[in-house]
Amino acid sequence: MINQTEEFVLIGFGRLYNLRQLVFTVFFMVYMATLLGNVLIILLVVRIPQLHTPMYYFLLHLSFCDIVFTTNIAPTMLHNILHDVGKMSMRHCVSQFYVNGASSIAECYILTLMSYDRYLAICNPLHYATTMDLDACLRLVGSSWLSGLVITLCTTIMLFDRDFCGPKVIDHFMCELTPLLKLSCSDTFFLEAAIFVLSIPIIIIPFVFIVVTYINIFLTVLKIPSSIGRQKTFSTCSSHLTSVGTYYGTLTIIYVVPRRGHFLSINKTLHLLYAVVTPLFNPIIYSLRNQDIWKAIEILFYKKRLSTK
C-alpha cells in the first residue's frame, strides 16, 4: 500500500534519455516564452486604459490560467527530464492534480465567457454596456474560478481517498488521472462515473454553448451589408475561435484516444501539447492580428522610454 509519506516514480520521457539535453532546452525555452507572453498580456491589460474592457479582462484571466497551469507542470517535468526518471511525493502529486484540474476548469469557463461577450457585443450591441459591466465581469470570472476549485476538490478527495498499490510507477510526466486509476487497488467505478458526469457541465455544455453563440454571431455578421464591416467583425472573433479550437480540440482527443498499448504514448504526447504548447499559443493568437494589443505595446514601451529620459 502507498501511504502519504511514500513517493511515485514518474517515467516521463525515458525513451529520450540520449536527447535529454536537447529536449530540456526546447521545453525550457517554450516555458520561458509562455511566461513572457502571458505576463505581457496581463501587464498590458492592467496598465493600458484602452484595454479596460470586458473582452480584455477575460483575456487577462485566460493568461493567468495558462501561467498557473503550465507552471504547475513544467518545472517538475524539466527536472525529471534532466534526471531521466523523477520522483514525486504523494502530497506533491495531490497538489499538482488539484491545481491542474482547477485551472483547466476555470479556463473552459473563461473561454465560454469570452464567446458570450462577443455574442452580446455583436448580436445585442445596444444592451452590451448594461449587461456586461464591471460587476458582471467580476461575478462571472469569480464563478469560473470558484467552480474550478470546488469541482476539482471533490474529484481530488474521491481519487486520493482510494487505496494505491505498488508498483508506484506512473507512465507519464505529470500526476494525471488515467495512470493514477491504474495504480488504485480500490473499486474505481463510482469515481470514473462521477468524473464522466462532471465532464458534462465542464466540457460538453460550455462547448455546445460556444458553438451556439458563434452560429448566432455568424448569422448576424452575414446580415451586415458592407464587406469591410463583415471582415472587421469577423476579425474580432477569429482569435477566440482559434484558441477555442486548439484548447477543446486537444482536450477532446486526450479523452477520446484509447489509453492502452502504443496509444498511451500518443496520449502522453497530446498531454504535452495540451500542458506546455497550448498555453504558449494564446498570447501569440491574441496579439498576432490584434491591433489593440500592438498599440498597447507601443504605448507601454513609449511610456517607459519617456520615464527613463
C-alpha positions as CSV (number, residue, x, y, z in Angstrom):
1,M,0.0,0.0,0.0
2,I,1.2,3.5,-0.8
3,N,0.8,5.9,2.2
4,Q,1.1,9.7,2.3
5,T,4.9,9.6,3.0
6,E,5.8,7.4,0.0
7,E,6.7,8.6,-3.5
8,F,5.6,7.9,-7.0
9,V,8.1,7.3,-9.8
10,L,7.4,9.3,-13.0
11,I,8.8,7.6,-16.1
12,G,8.3,10.8,-18.1
13,F,10.2,10.7,-21.4
14,G,12.5,7.8,-20.5
15,R,13.0,6.8,-24.2
16,L,14.5,10.1,-25.0
17,Y,17.4,9.7,-22.5
18,N,20.1,10.3,-25.1
19,L,18.4,13.5,-26.2
20,R,17.5,14.8,-22.8
21,Q,19.8,17.9,-23.0
22,L,18.1,18.9,-26.3
23,V,14.6,18.1,-25.0
24,F,15.2,20.1,-21.8
25,T,16.5,23.1,-23.8
26,V,13.5,23.1,-26.1
27,F,10.9,22.7,-23.3
28,F,12.7,25.3,-21.2
29,M,12.6,27.9,-24.0
30,V,8.9,27.1,-24.6
31,Y,8.1,27.5,-20.9
32,M,10.0,30.9,-20.7
33,A,8.2,32.1,-23.9
34,T,4.9,31.1,-22.4
35,L,5.6,33.0,-19.2
36,L,6.8,36.1,-21.1
37,G,3.9,36.2,-23.5
38,N,1.2,35.7,-20.8
39,V,2.8,38.1,-18.3
40,L,3.0,40.7,-21.1
41,I,-0.8,40.3,-21.8
42,I,-1.6,40.7,-18.1
43,L,0.7,43.8,-17.9
44,L,-0.9,45.4,-20.9
45,V,-4.4,44.9,-19.7
46,V,-3.6,46.2,-16.3
47,R,-1.5,49.2,-17.4
48,I,-3.2,50.4,-20.6
49,P,-6.7,52.1,-20.1
50,Q,-7.7,51.4,-23.7
51,L,-7.8,47.7,-22.8
52,H,-10.0,48.1,-19.8
53,T,-12.9,46.3,-21.5
54,P,-14.7,43.0,-20.7
55,M,-13.0,41.2,-23.6
56,Y,-9.5,42.0,-22.4
57,Y,-10.5,41.5,-18.7
58,F,-11.4,37.9,-19.7
59,L,-8.2,37.6,-21.7
60,L,-6.2,38.7,-18.6
61,H,-7.7,35.8,-16.6
62,L,-7.1,33.4,-19.5
63,S,-3.4,34.3,-19.5
64,F,-3.4,33.9,-15.7
65,C,-4.9,30.4,-16.1
66,D,-2.2,29.5,-18.6
67,I,0.6,30.7,-16.3
68,V,-0.8,28.7,-13.3
69,F,-1.4,25.6,-15.5
70,T,2.0,25.4,-17.2
71,T,4.0,26.5,-14.0
72,N,2.3,23.7,-12.1
73,I,3.7,21.1,-14.6
74,A,6.7,22.5,-16.4
75,P,9.3,22.9,-13.6
76,T,8.8,19.3,-12.3
77,M,8.8,18.0,-15.9
78,L,12.0,19.8,-16.7
79,H,13.7,18.5,-13.5
80,N,12.6,14.9,-14.4
81,I,13.9,15.2,-18.0
82,L,17.4,16.0,-16.6
83,H,17.3,13.1,-14.2
84,D,15.7,10.7,-16.7
85,V,13.2,9.4,-14.1
86,G,11.7,11.7,-11.5
87,K,10.1,11.1,-8.1
88,M,7.0,12.8,-6.7
89,S,5.7,12.6,-3.2
90,M,2.0,11.8,-2.6
91,R,1.5,15.4,-1.3
92,H,3.1,16.9,-4.4
93,C,1.0,14.6,-6.6
94,V,-2.2,15.7,-4.9
95,S,-1.4,19.4,-5.2
96,Q,-0.3,19.1,-8.8
97,F,-3.5,17.2,-9.7
98,Y,-5.7,19.8,-7.9
99,V,-4.1,22.9,-9.4
100,N,-4.1,21.3,-12.9
101,G,-7.8,20.5,-12.6
102,A,-8.9,23.8,-11.1
103,S,-7.1,25.9,-13.7
104,S,-8.3,23.7,-16.6
105,I,-11.9,24.0,-15.5
106,A,-11.6,27.8,-15.0
107,E,-10.1,28.1,-18.5
108,C,-13.0,26.2,-20.0
109,Y,-15.5,28.6,-18.4
110,I,-13.5,31.7,-19.2
111,L,-13.3,30.7,-22.9
112,T,-17.1,30.3,-22.7
113,L,-17.4,33.8,-21.2
114,M,-15.4,35.2,-24.0
115,S,-17.8,33.8,-26.5
116,Y,-20.7,35.2,-24.6
117,D,-19.0,38.6,-24.5
118,R,-18.6,38.5,-28.3
119,Y,-22.2,37.4,-28.7
120,L,-23.5,40.3,-26.7
121,A,-21.2,42.8,-28.4
122,I,-22.2,41.7,-31.9
123,C,-25.8,40.4,-31.6
124,N,-27.1,42.8,-28.8
125,P,-24.8,45.9,-29.0
126,L,-27.5,48.2,-27.5
127,H,-27.6,46.2,-24.3
128,Y,-23.9,45.3,-24.2
129,A,-22.8,48.1,-21.9
130,T,-25.5,47.5,-19.3
131,T,-25.3,43.7,-19.4
132,M,-21.5,43.2,-19.4
133,D,-20.4,45.9,-16.9
134,L,-17.6,45.5,-14.4
135,D,-19.7,43.9,-11.7
136,A,-21.0,41.3,-14.1
137,C,-17.4,40.5,-15.3
138,L,-16.2,40.1,-11.7
139,R,-19.1,37.8,-10.8
140,L,-18.7,35.7,-13.9
141,V,-14.9,35.3,-13.6
142,G,-15.2,34.7,-9.8
143,S,-17.8,31.9,-10.5
144,S,-15.5,30.4,-13.0
145,W,-12.6,30.1,-10.6
146,L,-14.8,29.0,-7.7
147,S,-16.4,26.3,-9.9
148,G,-12.9,25.0,-10.8
149,L,-11.7,25.0,-7.2
150,V,-14.8,23.3,-5.8
151,I,-15.3,20.7,-8.5
152,T,-11.6,19.7,-8.5
153,L,-11.6,19.5,-4.7
154,C,-14.4,16.9,-4.8
155,T,-12.6,14.9,-7.5
156,T,-9.3,15.1,-5.7
157,I,-10.8,13.8,-2.5
158,M,-12.5,11.0,-4.3
159,L,-9.4,10.0,-6.1
160,F,-6.8,10.1,-3.3
161,D,-9.2,8.5,-0.9
162,R,-8.6,5.3,-2.9
163,D,-6.1,2.7,-1.8
164,F,-3.0,2.7,-4.1
165,C,-0.9,-0.5,-4.6
166,G,2.6,-1.0,-6.0
167,P,4.5,-0.7,-8.2
168,K,4.5,3.0,-7.6
169,V,5.3,3.8,-11.2
170,I,3.4,6.5,-13.3
171,D,4.0,6.2,-17.0
172,H,3.6,9.9,-17.5
173,F,5.4,13.2,-17.0
174,M,2.7,14.5,-14.6
175,C,0.4,13.3,-11.9
176,E,-2.5,12.5,-14.3
177,L,-5.9,10.7,-13.7
178,T,-5.5,7.7,-16.0
179,P,-2.2,6.3,-14.6
180,L,-3.3,7.0,-11.1
181,L,-6.5,5.0,-11.6
182,K,-4.3,2.1,-12.8
183,L,-2.4,2.2,-9.5
184,S,-5.6,2.0,-7.4
185,C,-6.5,-1.3,-5.9
186,S,-9.9,0.0,-4.9
187,D,-13.0,-0.1,-7.0
188,T,-12.9,3.0,-9.2
189,F,-16.2,2.5,-11.0
190,F,-18.0,5.2,-8.9
191,L,-15.1,7.6,-9.3
192,E,-15.0,7.2,-13.1
193,A,-18.7,7.5,-13.3
194,A,-18.6,10.7,-11.3
195,I,-15.8,12.2,-13.5
196,F,-17.9,11.3,-16.6
197,V,-20.9,13.1,-15.2
198,L,-18.8,16.1,-14.2
199,S,-17.4,16.4,-17.7
200,I,-20.9,17.3,-19.0
201,P,-21.0,20.7,-17.3
202,I,-17.3,21.2,-17.6
203,I,-16.6,20.4,-21.2
204,I,-19.7,19.4,-23.2
205,I,-22.1,22.2,-22.1
206,P,-19.6,25.0,-22.5
207,F,-18.5,23.7,-25.9
208,V,-22.1,23.5,-27.1
209,F,-22.8,27.0,-25.7
210,I,-19.8,28.3,-27.7
211,V,-20.9,26.7,-30.9
212,V,-24.5,28.1,-30.5
213,T,-23.2,31.6,-29.8
214,Y,-21.0,31.6,-32.8
215,I,-23.7,30.3,-35.0
216,N,-25.8,33.4,-33.9
217,I,-22.7,35.6,-34.4
218,F,-22.1,34.4,-38.0
219,L,-25.8,34.8,-38.9
220,T,-25.7,38.3,-37.5
221,V,-22.5,39.2,-39.3
222,L,-23.8,37.9,-42.6
223,K,-26.6,40.5,-42.4
224,I,-24.0,43.3,-42.4
225,P,-24.2,44.9,-45.9
226,S,-20.6,46.1,-46.1
227,S,-17.9,43.5,-46.8
228,I,-15.4,45.7,-44.9
229,G,-17.8,45.7,-41.9
230,R,-18.2,41.9,-42.1
231,Q,-14.5,41.4,-42.3
232,K,-13.8,43.7,-39.3
233,T,-16.4,42.0,-37.2
234,F,-15.2,38.5,-38.1
235,S,-11.6,39.5,-37.2
236,T,-12.7,40.3,-33.6
237,C,-13.8,36.6,-33.2
238,S,-11.1,34.8,-35.2
239,S,-8.5,34.9,-32.3
240,H,-11.0,33.4,-29.8
241,L,-12.2,30.8,-32.3
242,T,-8.6,29.7,-32.9
243,S,-8.0,29.5,-29.1
244,V,-11.2,27.5,-28.5
245,G,-10.4,25.1,-31.4
246,T,-6.8,24.5,-30.1
247,Y,-7.9,24.0,-26.5
248,Y,-11.1,22.0,-26.9
249,G,-9.6,20.0,-29.8
250,T,-6.6,18.8,-27.8
251,L,-8.7,18.3,-24.7
252,T,-11.3,16.2,-26.6
253,I,-8.7,14.0,-28.3
254,I,-6.9,13.3,-25.0
255,Y,-10.1,11.8,-23.5
256,V,-11.2,10.0,-26.7
257,V,-8.0,8.3,-27.8
258,P,-7.6,4.8,-26.2
259,R,-5.1,4.7,-23.4
260,R,-3.7,1.2,-23.9
261,G,-0.7,-0.1,-25.8
262,H,1.0,2.3,-28.2
263,F,-1.9,4.7,-27.8
264,L,-0.6,5.6,-24.3
265,S,2.4,7.2,-26.0
266,I,0.1,9.2,-28.3
267,N,-1.9,10.2,-25.2
268,K,1.2,11.4,-23.4
269,T,2.2,13.4,-26.5
270,L,-1.2,15.1,-26.6
271,H,-1.0,15.9,-22.9
272,L,2.4,17.5,-23.6
273,L,0.7,19.6,-26.4
274,Y,-2.1,20.5,-24.0
275,A,0.0,21.3,-21.0
276,V,3.1,23.0,-22.5
277,V,2.4,24.1,-26.0
278,T,-1.2,25.3,-25.9
279,P,-0.5,27.9,-23.2
280,L,2.1,29.4,-25.5
281,F,-0.4,29.8,-28.3
282,N,-2.9,32.1,-26.6
283,P,-0.6,35.2,-26.4
284,I,0.5,34.6,-30.0
285,I,-3.1,34.1,-31.2
286,Y,-4.4,37.2,-29.4
287,S,-1.6,39.5,-30.4
288,L,-0.7,38.4,-34.0
289,R,-3.6,40.2,-35.7
290,N,-4.9,42.3,-32.8
291,Q,-4.2,46.0,-33.5
292,D,-5.3,47.0,-29.9
293,I,-2.6,44.8,-28.4
294,W,0.1,46.2,-30.8
295,K,-1.0,49.7,-30.0
296,A,-0.9,48.9,-26.3
297,I,2.6,47.5,-26.6
298,E,3.7,50.7,-28.3
299,I,2.1,52.9,-25.6
300,L,3.6,50.8,-22.8
301,F,7.2,51.0,-24.2
302,Y,6.8,54.6,-25.2
303,K,5.9,55.5,-21.6
304,K,8.9,53.5,-20.4
305,R,11.2,55.4,-22.8
306,L,9.8,58.7,-21.5
307,S,10.3,57.7,-17.9
308,T,13.9,56.8,-18.5
309,K,14.7,60.1,-20.0
